[in-house]
Amino acid sequence: MKLGCIGDDFTGSSDLANTLTRQGMRSAVYVGVPDGPAEAEIEAGVVALKSRSIPAQEAVRLSLEALDWLKGQGCTQFLFKYCSTFDSTADGNIGPVAEALANALEAPRAVFCPAFPSTGRAVFQGHLFVGDRLLSESGMQNHPLTPMTDPDLRRVLAKQSQTGVGHVPLAQVSEGAEAVRAAMEAEQAEGRRFIVADAITDPDLMTLGAALADDVLITGGSGIALGLPANFRARGEIGEATGDWSGEAGKAAILSGSCSIATRGQVARHKAQHPAREITAEDVLDGRLTPEDMADWLAGQEGLPLAYSSADPDIVRATQDRHGTERVAGALEAFFAATARALTARGVRRLITAGGETSGAVVEGLGLTALSIGPEIAPGVPAVRASDDLVLALKSGNFGGEDFFAEAAAVLEGAA
């Protein structure tokens, strides 16, 4: 294994492995820190943690455990992968985890770049944009767990860490890899170990990848990995990856827990044409709806049934105010995990999930240990195989077009 990656959620980790696989690197996703060694043919390993929304101290502990395992597999470069919308408040853990990893690796610097242009995420003048909106005006300011109210990544990082934060502007990125390296070295010389890098296009990310060929620690969204496989290939350390995907026929179901704008649009589109049932926090907390009830309903439907708790932000806030944010989130995640287990026991072979926390809960609830990467369903969302008779689509909330659920079902079946 050459490249060791630590992802702070399961959807993002599969997204990263998808990026690396498409660039020709043999990749695998490991659910939590594995107990044994990786397969000999794996060139990039992604340890998927469920650490995005947990306290910083616990996130640091888990991330360092993952780092130790990856170092033991022979990795020479490491990537800390977080969301392309930089989901992390002033009390968040991106900064603390990056500091801990940098210290453990004795890394002189760490670049930060969550840009993912194919899904509309761009970094310009150190600010994160989603489409033509600043992050703080994109809908992410309403995220129920990590509301993003400041688009300046330099300020966000400065509030989270004790490390100086620098910046490589787009003008220098546009000049090429040598200019980027010179800019990073200048920031280091001024005591700024964390460096936010601008990128608005895939070629910008390729330039950053080339500039980071010798950096031991890199941080960002999956886009920052675009140019990394070419570095290993240029050194003769990896070959060309090959792989075949065979889909899985049989019953399918959708579990949606994301409240993002994109997912709410997908839910509205899908339920107009397919069976759908809403899950409310009150019904779950009061025991009026159980996972067994929901699994029975989903398994009994024809077509592509959907269970969703994707409410409008005002409804989510009101529910959190009544019952507490952590209690609501924990109850819904446990509900989705138990429903997923019940669905597979009822013969569901294709499972589609929407939302990072929901997807993480489902993966943990199913007791999965590793995922193999299949074809891309939408930018940032691959099909994955969990076992001989179970395939999954694990979608971050904001990814995918309006017909994502139907498209995912077709790809998982091998029909698209």
C-alpha beads as a LAMMPS data file, in Angstrom:
LAMMPS data file: protein, C-alpha beads

416 atoms
415 bonds

1 atom types
1 bond types

-500.0 500.0 xlo xhi
-500.0 500.0 ylo yhi
-500.0 500.0 zlo zhi

Masses

1 110.0

Atoms # bond

1 1 1 0.000 0.000 0.000
2 1 1 1.361 3.407 -1.009
3 1 1 -1.313 5.979 -0.141
4 1 1 -3.014 5.835 3.239
5 1 1 -6.279 7.737 3.644
6 1 1 -8.419 8.539 6.665
7 1 1 -12.012 9.565 5.949
8 1 1 -14.255 11.193 8.546
9 1 1 -17.408 9.518 7.231
10 1 1 -18.424 6.580 5.061
11 1 1 -19.897 8.377 2.055
12 1 1 -16.847 10.598 1.753
13 1 1 -14.528 7.619 2.064
14 1 1 -16.238 5.764 -0.771
15 1 1 -16.163 9.010 -2.779
16 1 1 -12.391 9.234 -2.253
17 1 1 -11.827 5.595 -3.184
18 1 1 -13.923 6.198 -6.293
19 1 1 -11.682 9.120 -7.288
20 1 1 -8.524 7.067 -6.797
21 1 1 -9.942 4.058 -8.626
22 1 1 -10.949 6.184 -11.610
23 1 1 -7.371 7.485 -11.735
24 1 1 -6.091 3.923 -11.952
25 1 1 -5.109 3.157 -8.365
26 1 1 -6.213 -0.132 -6.806
27 1 1 -8.255 1.063 -3.844
28 1 1 -10.355 -0.328 -1.019
29 1 1 -12.470 1.132 1.770
30 1 1 -12.105 -0.321 5.259
31 1 1 -14.928 0.259 7.725
32 1 1 -13.076 1.319 10.833
33 1 1 -9.516 0.258 11.594
34 1 1 -8.990 -3.316 10.335
35 1 1 -7.808 -6.079 12.640
36 1 1 -5.476 -7.585 10.064
37 1 1 -3.311 -6.557 7.117
38 1 1 -4.609 -5.223 3.818
39 1 1 -4.728 -7.316 0.671
40 1 1 -1.366 -7.309 -1.081
41 1 1 -2.714 -5.797 -4.304
42 1 1 -4.224 -2.693 -2.658
43 1 1 -2.314 0.492 -3.517
44 1 1 -4.557 3.008 -1.739
45 1 1 -6.395 2.173 1.454
46 1 1 -9.170 4.355 2.862
47 1 1 -10.032 3.834 6.518
48 1 1 -13.602 5.076 6.896
49 1 1 -14.370 6.492 10.324
50 1 1 -17.608 7.933 11.661
51 1 1 -15.859 10.898 13.237
52 1 1 -17.174 14.027 11.521
53 1 1 -19.571 15.107 14.256
54 1 1 -17.941 13.644 17.361
55 1 1 -15.843 15.506 19.973
56 1 1 -12.365 16.449 18.824
57 1 1 -10.552 14.318 21.403
58 1 1 -12.322 11.144 20.257
59 1 1 -11.841 12.013 16.581
60 1 1 -8.115 12.467 17.195
61 1 1 -7.878 9.097 18.955
62 1 1 -9.637 7.245 16.139
63 1 1 -7.639 9.028 13.450
64 1 1 -4.312 8.217 15.094
65 1 1 -5.340 4.553 15.350
66 1 1 -6.093 4.593 11.632
67 1 1 -2.769 6.290 10.941
68 1 1 -0.858 3.623 12.857
69 1 1 -2.522 0.856 10.836
70 1 1 -1.852 2.614 7.523
71 1 1 1.793 3.168 8.452
72 1 1 1.998 -0.540 9.169
73 1 1 0.822 -1.282 5.621
74 1 1 3.819 0.569 4.189
75 1 1 2.166 3.842 3.172
76 1 1 4.496 6.711 2.320
77 1 1 1.889 9.457 1.902
78 1 1 -1.260 10.149 3.903
79 1 1 -4.504 11.965 3.141
80 1 1 -7.035 13.187 5.702
81 1 1 -10.340 13.373 3.863
82 1 1 -13.205 15.570 5.086
83 1 1 -16.327 16.913 3.414
84 1 1 -16.160 19.182 0.374
85 1 1 -18.347 21.580 2.359
86 1 1 -15.818 21.510 5.234
87 1 1 -18.485 20.390 7.720
88 1 1 -16.978 21.567 10.993
89 1 1 -17.943 24.316 13.435
90 1 1 -15.603 26.325 15.687
91 1 1 -15.718 23.349 18.062
92 1 1 -15.193 20.901 15.205
93 1 1 -12.393 18.416 14.771
94 1 1 -10.844 19.051 11.347
95 1 1 -8.162 21.302 12.824
96 1 1 -7.374 19.112 15.860
97 1 1 -7.204 15.933 13.776
98 1 1 -4.958 17.592 11.193
99 1 1 -2.671 18.868 13.965
100 1 1 -2.440 15.430 15.535
101 1 1 -1.681 13.742 12.213
102 1 1 0.905 16.367 11.267
103 1 1 2.642 15.992 14.612
104 1 1 2.611 12.195 14.466
105 1 1 4.091 12.268 10.956
106 1 1 6.452 15.161 11.721
107 1 1 4.992 16.856 8.651
108 1 1 6.380 20.360 8.086
109 1 1 3.112 21.486 6.481
110 1 1 -0.380 20.359 5.533
111 1 1 -2.414 21.700 2.628
112 1 1 -6.191 22.143 2.982
113 1 1 -8.334 22.057 -0.149
114 1 1 -11.939 20.782 -0.075
115 1 1 -12.588 21.857 -3.693
116 1 1 -14.598 19.419 -5.829
117 1 1 -15.439 21.302 -9.059
118 1 1 -17.554 18.537 -10.631
119 1 1 -20.038 18.982 -7.780
120 1 1 -19.761 22.772 -7.675
121 1 1 -17.346 23.115 -4.749
122 1 1 -14.594 25.666 -5.348
123 1 1 -12.064 27.485 -3.172
124 1 1 -11.231 31.056 -4.194
125 1 1 -9.419 33.665 -2.098
126 1 1 -9.503 31.149 0.731
127 1 1 -13.321 31.097 0.694
128 1 1 -15.398 28.004 -0.058
129 1 1 -18.159 28.264 -2.651
130 1 1 -20.990 25.866 -3.498
131 1 1 -22.002 26.705 -7.035
132 1 1 -22.216 30.489 -7.232
133 1 1 -22.910 30.884 -3.507
134 1 1 -20.608 31.269 -0.562
135 1 1 -20.740 28.230 1.708
136 1 1 -22.602 30.274 4.324
137 1 1 -25.380 31.048 1.819
138 1 1 -25.589 27.599 0.187
139 1 1 -28.004 25.911 2.577
140 1 1 -25.145 24.509 4.654
141 1 1 -25.817 27.236 7.221
142 1 1 -28.896 25.140 8.092
143 1 1 -27.081 21.818 8.553
144 1 1 -28.581 20.205 11.689
145 1 1 -25.221 19.022 13.087
146 1 1 -22.540 21.241 11.524
147 1 1 -24.084 24.565 10.456
148 1 1 -21.527 26.380 8.290
149 1 1 -21.833 30.128 8.801
150 1 1 -18.320 31.238 7.803
151 1 1 -17.018 30.545 4.266
152 1 1 -13.449 31.700 5.016
153 1 1 -11.559 28.453 5.592
154 1 1 -8.636 30.334 7.097
155 1 1 -10.835 31.741 9.863
156 1 1 -12.524 28.393 10.478
157 1 1 -9.179 26.622 10.835
158 1 1 -7.719 29.368 13.009
159 1 1 -10.595 28.949 15.483
160 1 1 -10.036 25.197 15.665
161 1 1 -6.277 24.930 16.012
162 1 1 -3.127 26.428 17.472
163 1 1 -1.392 26.321 14.090
164 1 1 -0.727 29.302 11.826
165 1 1 -2.874 29.302 8.686
166 1 1 -1.602 30.452 5.295
167 1 1 -2.970 30.623 1.770
168 1 1 -1.954 29.827 -1.807
169 1 1 -4.129 31.986 -4.100
170 1 1 -5.461 30.913 -7.468
171 1 1 -3.019 33.157 -9.336
172 1 1 -0.120 31.067 -8.053
173 1 1 -1.923 27.767 -8.613
174 1 1 -2.475 28.827 -12.234
175 1 1 1.285 29.262 -12.676
176 1 1 1.915 25.556 -12.106
177 1 1 3.306 23.087 -9.595
178 1 1 6.639 24.836 -9.086
179 1 1 4.892 28.105 -8.240
180 1 1 2.653 26.284 -5.766
181 1 1 5.631 24.674 -4.064
182 1 1 7.376 28.045 -3.814
183 1 1 4.236 29.623 -2.339
184 1 1 3.882 26.845 0.238
185 1 1 7.521 27.171 1.255
186 1 1 7.070 30.930 1.676
187 1 1 4.078 30.359 3.958
188 1 1 6.058 27.817 5.975
189 1 1 8.879 30.310 6.400
190 1 1 6.372 32.705 7.980
191 1 1 5.293 30.062 10.490
192 1 1 2.081 29.073 8.715
193 1 1 2.053 25.272 8.774
194 1 1 -1.569 24.886 7.616
195 1 1 -2.041 26.185 4.071
196 1 1 -5.413 26.689 2.367
197 1 1 -5.044 26.281 -1.400
198 1 1 -7.413 27.743 -3.987
199 1 1 -8.828 25.522 -6.753
200 1 1 -11.781 26.116 -9.053
201 1 1 -11.216 23.505 -11.797
202 1 1 -9.995 19.925 -12.079
203 1 1 -6.764 21.144 -13.757
204 1 1 -6.143 23.241 -10.633
205 1 1 -6.448 20.079 -8.552
206 1 1 -4.075 18.232 -10.877
207 1 1 -1.565 21.063 -10.416
208 1 1 -1.896 20.808 -6.650
209 1 1 -1.473 17.041 -6.858
210 1 1 1.786 17.433 -8.745
211 1 1 2.996 20.060 -6.276
212 1 1 2.232 17.744 -3.353
213 1 1 4.078 14.713 -4.717
214 1 1 6.576 14.710 -1.854
215 1 1 4.328 15.971 0.966
216 1 1 3.768 13.379 3.659
217 1 1 0.360 14.770 4.734
218 1 1 -2.413 16.214 2.570
219 1 1 -5.931 17.183 3.639
220 1 1 -9.029 17.929 1.612
221 1 1 -12.087 16.608 -0.133
222 1 1 -11.857 13.758 -2.609
223 1 1 -10.906 16.198 -5.370
224 1 1 -7.451 16.785 -3.895
225 1 1 -6.667 13.133 -4.707
226 1 1 -7.158 13.578 -8.460
227 1 1 -3.492 14.180 -9.186
228 1 1 -1.928 11.867 -6.602
229 1 1 -1.959 8.519 -8.488
230 1 1 0.052 10.082 -11.321
231 1 1 2.861 10.823 -8.867
232 1 1 3.150 7.187 -7.809
233 1 1 2.900 6.045 -11.428
234 1 1 5.638 8.442 -12.511
235 1 1 7.912 6.863 -9.898
236 1 1 7.058 3.372 -11.125
237 1 1 5.411 2.449 -7.823
238 1 1 1.979 1.491 -9.209
239 1 1 0.630 0.089 -12.445
240 1 1 -2.761 0.415 -14.124
241 1 1 -5.771 -0.835 -12.195
242 1 1 -8.265 -3.131 -13.852
243 1 1 -11.544 -4.358 -12.465
244 1 1 -14.942 -5.678 -13.440
245 1 1 -18.285 -4.796 -11.893
246 1 1 -21.206 -7.161 -11.858
247 1 1 -24.425 -5.797 -10.462
248 1 1 -26.931 -7.436 -8.175
249 1 1 -30.496 -8.165 -9.208
250 1 1 -33.342 -8.443 -6.747
251 1 1 -35.223 -6.239 -4.342
252 1 1 -34.047 -2.676 -3.662
253 1 1 -34.865 -0.047 -1.029
254 1 1 -33.900 3.540 -0.223
255 1 1 -33.197 5.037 3.218
256 1 1 -32.850 8.823 3.249
257 1 1 -31.886 10.747 6.370
258 1 1 -30.321 13.827 4.805
259 1 1 -32.003 17.216 5.123
260 1 1 -29.894 18.850 2.409
261 1 1 -31.493 20.847 -0.386
262 1 1 -30.368 18.308 -2.983
263 1 1 -31.728 15.292 -1.114
264 1 1 -35.050 16.961 -0.373
265 1 1 -35.405 17.586 -4.104
266 1 1 -34.565 13.962 -4.851
267 1 1 -37.089 12.749 -2.295
268 1 1 -39.817 14.983 -3.730
269 1 1 -39.090 13.754 -7.252
270 1 1 -38.951 10.087 -6.273
271 1 1 -42.061 9.939 -4.095
272 1 1 -44.135 11.395 -6.924
273 1 1 -43.515 8.184 -8.870
274 1 1 -42.700 5.482 -6.290
275 1 1 -43.939 4.240 -2.908
276 1 1 -42.632 6.467 -0.101
277 1 1 -43.133 6.718 3.643
278 1 1 -41.977 9.480 5.962
279 1 1 -40.159 8.803 9.219
280 1 1 -40.633 11.457 11.902
281 1 1 -38.448 11.804 14.970
282 1 1 -41.562 11.843 17.166
283 1 1 -42.770 8.497 15.818
284 1 1 -39.350 6.946 16.382
285 1 1 -38.817 8.421 19.857
286 1 1 -42.330 7.467 21.002
287 1 1 -42.056 3.944 19.585
288 1 1 -45.008 4.383 17.241
289 1 1 -42.802 3.275 14.338
290 1 1 -40.248 0.485 14.703
291 1 1 -37.517 -0.680 12.315
292 1 1 -39.376 -3.967 11.863
293 1 1 -42.523 -2.075 10.849
294 1 1 -40.594 -0.011 8.337
295 1 1 -38.725 -2.993 6.915
296 1 1 -41.996 -4.905 6.507
297 1 1 -43.510 -1.975 4.634
298 1 1 -40.488 -1.447 2.360
299 1 1 -40.079 -5.144 1.575
300 1 1 -43.766 -5.418 0.743
301 1 1 -43.755 -2.669 -1.891
302 1 1 -43.316 -3.072 -5.620
303 1 1 -40.736 -1.046 -7.507
304 1 1 -38.260 1.163 -5.660
305 1 1 -39.685 2.151 -2.240
306 1 1 -38.315 5.024 -0.167
307 1 1 -38.255 5.690 3.585
308 1 1 -37.206 9.225 4.437
309 1 1 -36.730 11.625 7.337
310 1 1 -35.580 14.483 5.099
311 1 1 -37.527 17.369 6.617
312 1 1 -37.292 21.119 5.987
313 1 1 -34.767 23.012 8.173
314 1 1 -37.474 24.737 10.252
315 1 1 -39.058 21.391 11.117
316 1 1 -35.667 19.917 11.991
317 1 1 -34.828 22.840 14.292
318 1 1 -38.183 22.641 16.049
319 1 1 -37.740 18.909 16.633
320 1 1 -34.221 19.438 17.971
321 1 1 -35.456 22.172 20.300
322 1 1 -38.110 19.847 21.721
323 1 1 -36.038 16.702 22.118
324 1 1 -32.361 17.718 21.912
325 1 1 -30.086 17.539 18.884
326 1 1 -28.051 14.533 20.011
327 1 1 -31.094 12.543 21.097
328 1 1 -32.863 13.087 17.769
329 1 1 -29.777 12.293 15.693
330 1 1 -28.954 9.198 17.714
331 1 1 -32.491 7.848 17.567
332 1 1 -32.778 8.287 13.800
333 1 1 -29.352 6.794 13.112
334 1 1 -30.161 3.762 15.262
335 1 1 -33.515 3.450 13.485
336 1 1 -31.913 3.465 10.034
337 1 1 -29.234 0.971 11.114
338 1 1 -31.808 -1.463 12.486
339 1 1 -34.034 -1.006 9.433
340 1 1 -31.116 -1.833 7.137
341 1 1 -30.429 -5.039 9.062
342 1 1 -34.080 -6.006 8.878
343 1 1 -34.193 -5.276 5.142
344 1 1 -31.242 -7.510 4.320
345 1 1 -32.841 -10.255 6.412
346 1 1 -35.912 -9.861 4.189
347 1 1 -33.921 -10.336 1.009
348 1 1 -33.087 -6.777 -0.051
349 1 1 -29.958 -6.935 -2.224
350 1 1 -29.638 -3.307 -3.351
351 1 1 -29.626 -0.631 -0.665
352 1 1 -29.405 3.102 -1.368
353 1 1 -28.746 5.578 1.441
354 1 1 -28.731 9.385 1.470
355 1 1 -26.846 11.403 4.075
356 1 1 -23.403 10.933 5.560
357 1 1 -24.591 10.168 9.094
358 1 1 -27.348 7.888 7.804
359 1 1 -24.946 6.011 5.539
360 1 1 -22.453 5.624 8.358
361 1 1 -25.115 4.262 10.675
362 1 1 -26.238 1.766 8.025
363 1 1 -22.699 0.552 7.315
364 1 1 -22.008 0.111 11.022
365 1 1 -25.402 -1.468 11.617
366 1 1 -24.772 -4.062 8.918
367 1 1 -21.415 -4.917 10.461
368 1 1 -19.507 -4.343 7.224
369 1 1 -15.719 -4.398 7.341
370 1 1 -14.635 -3.575 3.774
371 1 1 -16.181 -2.230 0.579
372 1 1 -15.016 -2.775 -2.994
373 1 1 -15.502 0.106 -5.410
374 1 1 -17.652 -0.182 -8.524
375 1 1 -18.707 2.280 -11.235
376 1 1 -19.562 5.905 -10.542
377 1 1 -23.285 6.630 -10.220
378 1 1 -22.899 10.406 -9.991
379 1 1 -19.901 12.633 -9.284
380 1 1 -18.661 11.651 -5.843
381 1 1 -20.900 8.581 -5.483
382 1 1 -19.701 5.124 -6.549
383 1 1 -21.519 1.841 -6.403
384 1 1 -19.909 -0.393 -3.776
385 1 1 -20.098 -4.099 -3.080
386 1 1 -20.388 -5.097 0.563
387 1 1 -20.706 -8.872 0.131
388 1 1 -21.489 -11.539 -2.440
389 1 1 -25.185 -10.648 -2.370
390 1 1 -25.341 -6.996 -1.224
391 1 1 -24.483 -3.817 -3.126
392 1 1 -24.825 -0.273 -1.832
393 1 1 -24.966 3.334 -2.941
394 1 1 -23.846 5.606 -0.083
395 1 1 -24.654 9.210 -0.987
396 1 1 -23.608 12.398 0.746
397 1 1 -26.599 14.664 1.183
398 1 1 -25.762 17.300 -1.407
399 1 1 -24.662 14.960 -4.222
400 1 1 -26.567 13.636 -7.210
401 1 1 -29.230 14.893 -9.594
402 1 1 -33.000 14.810 -9.166
403 1 1 -33.306 11.218 -10.419
404 1 1 -30.394 9.917 -8.359
405 1 1 -32.330 7.167 -6.581
406 1 1 -33.558 5.544 -9.801
407 1 1 -30.153 5.974 -11.432
408 1 1 -28.442 4.355 -8.455
409 1 1 -30.781 1.374 -8.511
410 1 1 -30.010 0.811 -12.198
411 1 1 -26.234 0.975 -11.702
412 1 1 -26.391 -1.334 -8.682
413 1 1 -28.298 -3.833 -10.811
414 1 1 -25.712 -3.596 -13.575
415 1 1 -28.302 -2.184 -15.969
416 1 1 -26.592 1.176 -16.541

Bonds

1 1 1 2
2 1 2 3
3 1 3 4
4 1 4 5
5 1 5 6
6 1 6 7
7 1 7 8
8 1 8 9
9 1 9 10
10 1 10 11
11 1 11 12
12 1 12 13
13 1 13 14
14 1 14 15
15 1 15 16
16 1 16 17
17 1 17 18
18 1 18 19
19 1 19 20
20 1 20 21
21 1 21 22
22 1 22 23
23 1 23 24
24 1 24 25
25 1 25 26
26 1 26 27
27 1 27 28
28 1 28 29
29 1 29 30
30 1 30 31
31 1 31 32
32 1 32 33
33 1 33 34
34 1 34 35
35 1 35 36
36 1 36 37
37 1 37 38
38 1 38 39
39 1 39 40
40 1 40 41
41 1 41 42
42 1 42 43
43 1 43 44
44 1 44 45
45 1 45 46
46 1 46 47
47 1 47 48
48 1 48 49
49 1 49 50
50 1 50 51
51 1 51 52
52 1 52 53
53 1 53 54
54 1 54 55
55 1 55 56
56 1 56 57
57 1 57 58
58 1 58 59
59 1 59 60
60 1 60 61
61 1 61 62
62 1 62 63
63 1 63 64
64 1 64 65
65 1 65 66
66 1 66 67
67 1 67 68
68 1 68 69
69 1 69 70
70 1 70 71
71 1 71 72
72 1 72 73
73 1 73 74
74 1 74 75
75 1 75 76
76 1 76 77
77 1 77 78
78 1 78 79
79 1 79 80
80 1 80 81
81 1 81 82
82 1 82 83
83 1 83 84
84 1 84 85
85 1 85 86
86 1 86 87
87 1 87 88
88 1 88 89
89 1 89 90
90 1 90 91
91 1 91 92
92 1 92 93
93 1 93 94
94 1 94 95
95 1 95 96
96 1 96 97
97 1 97 98
98 1 98 99
99 1 99 100
100 1 100 101
101 1 101 102
102 1 102 103
103 1 103 104
104 1 104 105
105 1 105 106
106 1 106 107
107 1 107 108
108 1 108 109
109 1 109 110
110 1 110 111
111 1 111 112
112 1 112 113
113 1 113 114
114 1 114 115
115 1 115 116
116 1 116 117
117 1 117 118
118 1 118 119
119 1 119 120
120 1 120 121
121 1 121 122
122 1 122 123
123 1 123 124
124 1 124 125
125 1 125 126
126 1 126 127
127 1 127 128
128 1 128 129
129 1 129 130
130 1 130 131
131 1 131 132
132 1 132 133
133 1 133 134
134 1 134 135
135 1 135 136
136 1 136 137
137 1 137 138
138 1 138 139
139 1 139 140
140 1 140 141
141 1 141 142
142 1 142 143
143 1 143 144
144 1 144 145
145 1 145 146
146 1 146 147
147 1 147 148
148 1 148 149
149 1 149 150
150 1 150 151
151 1 151 152
152 1 152 153
153 1 153 154
154 1 154 155
155 1 155 156
156 1 156 157
157 1 157 158
158 1 158 159
159 1 159 160
160 1 160 161
161 1 161 162
162 1 162 163
163 1 163 164
164 1 164 165
165 1 165 166
166 1 166 167
167 1 167 168
168 1 168 169
169 1 169 170
170 1 170 171
171 1 171 172
172 1 172 173
173 1 173 174
174 1 174 175
175 1 175 176
176 1 176 177
177 1 177 178
178 1 178 179
179 1 179 180
180 1 180 181
181 1 181 182
182 1 182 183
183 1 183 184
184 1 184 185
185 1 185 186
186 1 186 187
187 1 187 188
188 1 188 189
189 1 189 190
190 1 190 191
191 1 191 192
192 1 192 193
193 1 193 194
194 1 194 195
195 1 195 196
196 1 196 197
197 1 197 198
198 1 198 199
199 1 199 200
200 1 200 201
201 1 201 202
202 1 202 203
203 1 203 204
204 1 204 205
205 1 205 206
206 1 206 207
207 1 207 208
208 1 208 209
209 1 209 210
210 1 210 211
211 1 211 212
212 1 212 213
213 1 213 214
214 1 214 215
215 1 215 216
216 1 216 217
217 1 217 218
218 1 218 219
219 1 219 220
220 1 220 221
221 1 221 222
222 1 222 223
223 1 223 224
224 1 224 225
225 1 225 226
226 1 226 227
227 1 227 228
228 1 228 229
229 1 229 230
230 1 230 231
231 1 231 232
232 1 232 233
233 1 233 234
234 1 234 235
235 1 235 236
236 1 236 237
237 1 237 238
238 1 238 239
239 1 239 240
240 1 240 241
241 1 241 242
242 1 242 243
243 1 243 244
244 1 244 245
245 1 245 246
246 1 246 247
247 1 247 248
248 1 248 249
249 1 249 250
250 1 250 251
251 1 251 252
252 1 252 253
253 1 253 254
254 1 254 255
255 1 255 256
256 1 256 257
257 1 257 258
258 1 258 259
259 1 259 260
260 1 260 261
261 1 261 262
262 1 262 263
263 1 263 264
264 1 264 265
265 1 265 266
266 1 266 267
267 1 267 268
268 1 268 269
269 1 269 270
270 1 270 271
271 1 271 272
272 1 272 273
273 1 273 274
274 1 274 275
275 1 275 276
276 1 276 277
277 1 277 278
278 1 278 279
279 1 279 280
280 1 280 281
281 1 281 282
282 1 282 283
283 1 283 284
284 1 284 285
285 1 285 286
286 1 286 287
287 1 287 288
288 1 288 289
289 1 289 290
290 1 290 291
291 1 291 292
292 1 292 293
293 1 293 294
294 1 294 295
295 1 295 296
296 1 296 297
297 1 297 298
298 1 298 299
299 1 299 300
300 1 300 301
301 1 301 302
302 1 302 303
303 1 303 304
304 1 304 305
305 1 305 306
306 1 306 307
307 1 307 308
308 1 308 309
309 1 309 310
310 1 310 311
311 1 311 312
312 1 312 313
313 1 313 314
314 1 314 315
315 1 315 316
316 1 316 317
317 1 317 318
318 1 318 319
319 1 319 320
320 1 320 321
321 1 321 322
322 1 322 323
323 1 323 324
324 1 324 325
325 1 325 326
326 1 326 327
327 1 327 328
328 1 328 329
329 1 329 330
330 1 330 331
331 1 331 332
332 1 332 333
333 1 333 334
334 1 334 335
335 1 335 336
336 1 336 337
337 1 337 338
338 1 338 339
339 1 339 340
340 1 340 341
341 1 341 342
342 1 342 343
343 1 343 344
344 1 344 345
345 1 345 346
346 1 346 347
347 1 347 348
348 1 348 349
349 1 349 350
350 1 350 351
351 1 351 352
352 1 352 353
353 1 353 354
354 1 354 355
355 1 355 356
356 1 356 357
357 1 357 358
358 1 358 359
359 1 359 360
360 1 360 361
361 1 361 362
362 1 362 363
363 1 363 364
364 1 364 365
365 1 365 366
366 1 366 367
367 1 367 368
368 1 368 369
369 1 369 370
370 1 370 371
371 1 371 372
372 1 372 373
373 1 373 374
374 1 374 375
375 1 375 376
376 1 376 377
377 1 377 378
378 1 378 379
379 1 379 380
380 1 380 381
381 1 381 382
382 1 382 383
383 1 383 384
384 1 384 385
385 1 385 386
386 1 386 387
387 1 387 388
388 1 388 389
389 1 389 390
390 1 390 391
391 1 391 392
392 1 392 393
393 1 393 394
394 1 394 395
395 1 395 396
396 1 396 397
397 1 397 398
398 1 398 399
399 1 399 400
400 1 400 401
401 1 401 402
402 1 402 403
403 1 403 404
404 1 404 405
405 1 405 406
406 1 406 407
407 1 407 408
408 1 408 409
409 1 409 410
410 1 410 411
411 1 411 412
412 1 412 413
413 1 413 414
414 1 414 415
415 1 415 416
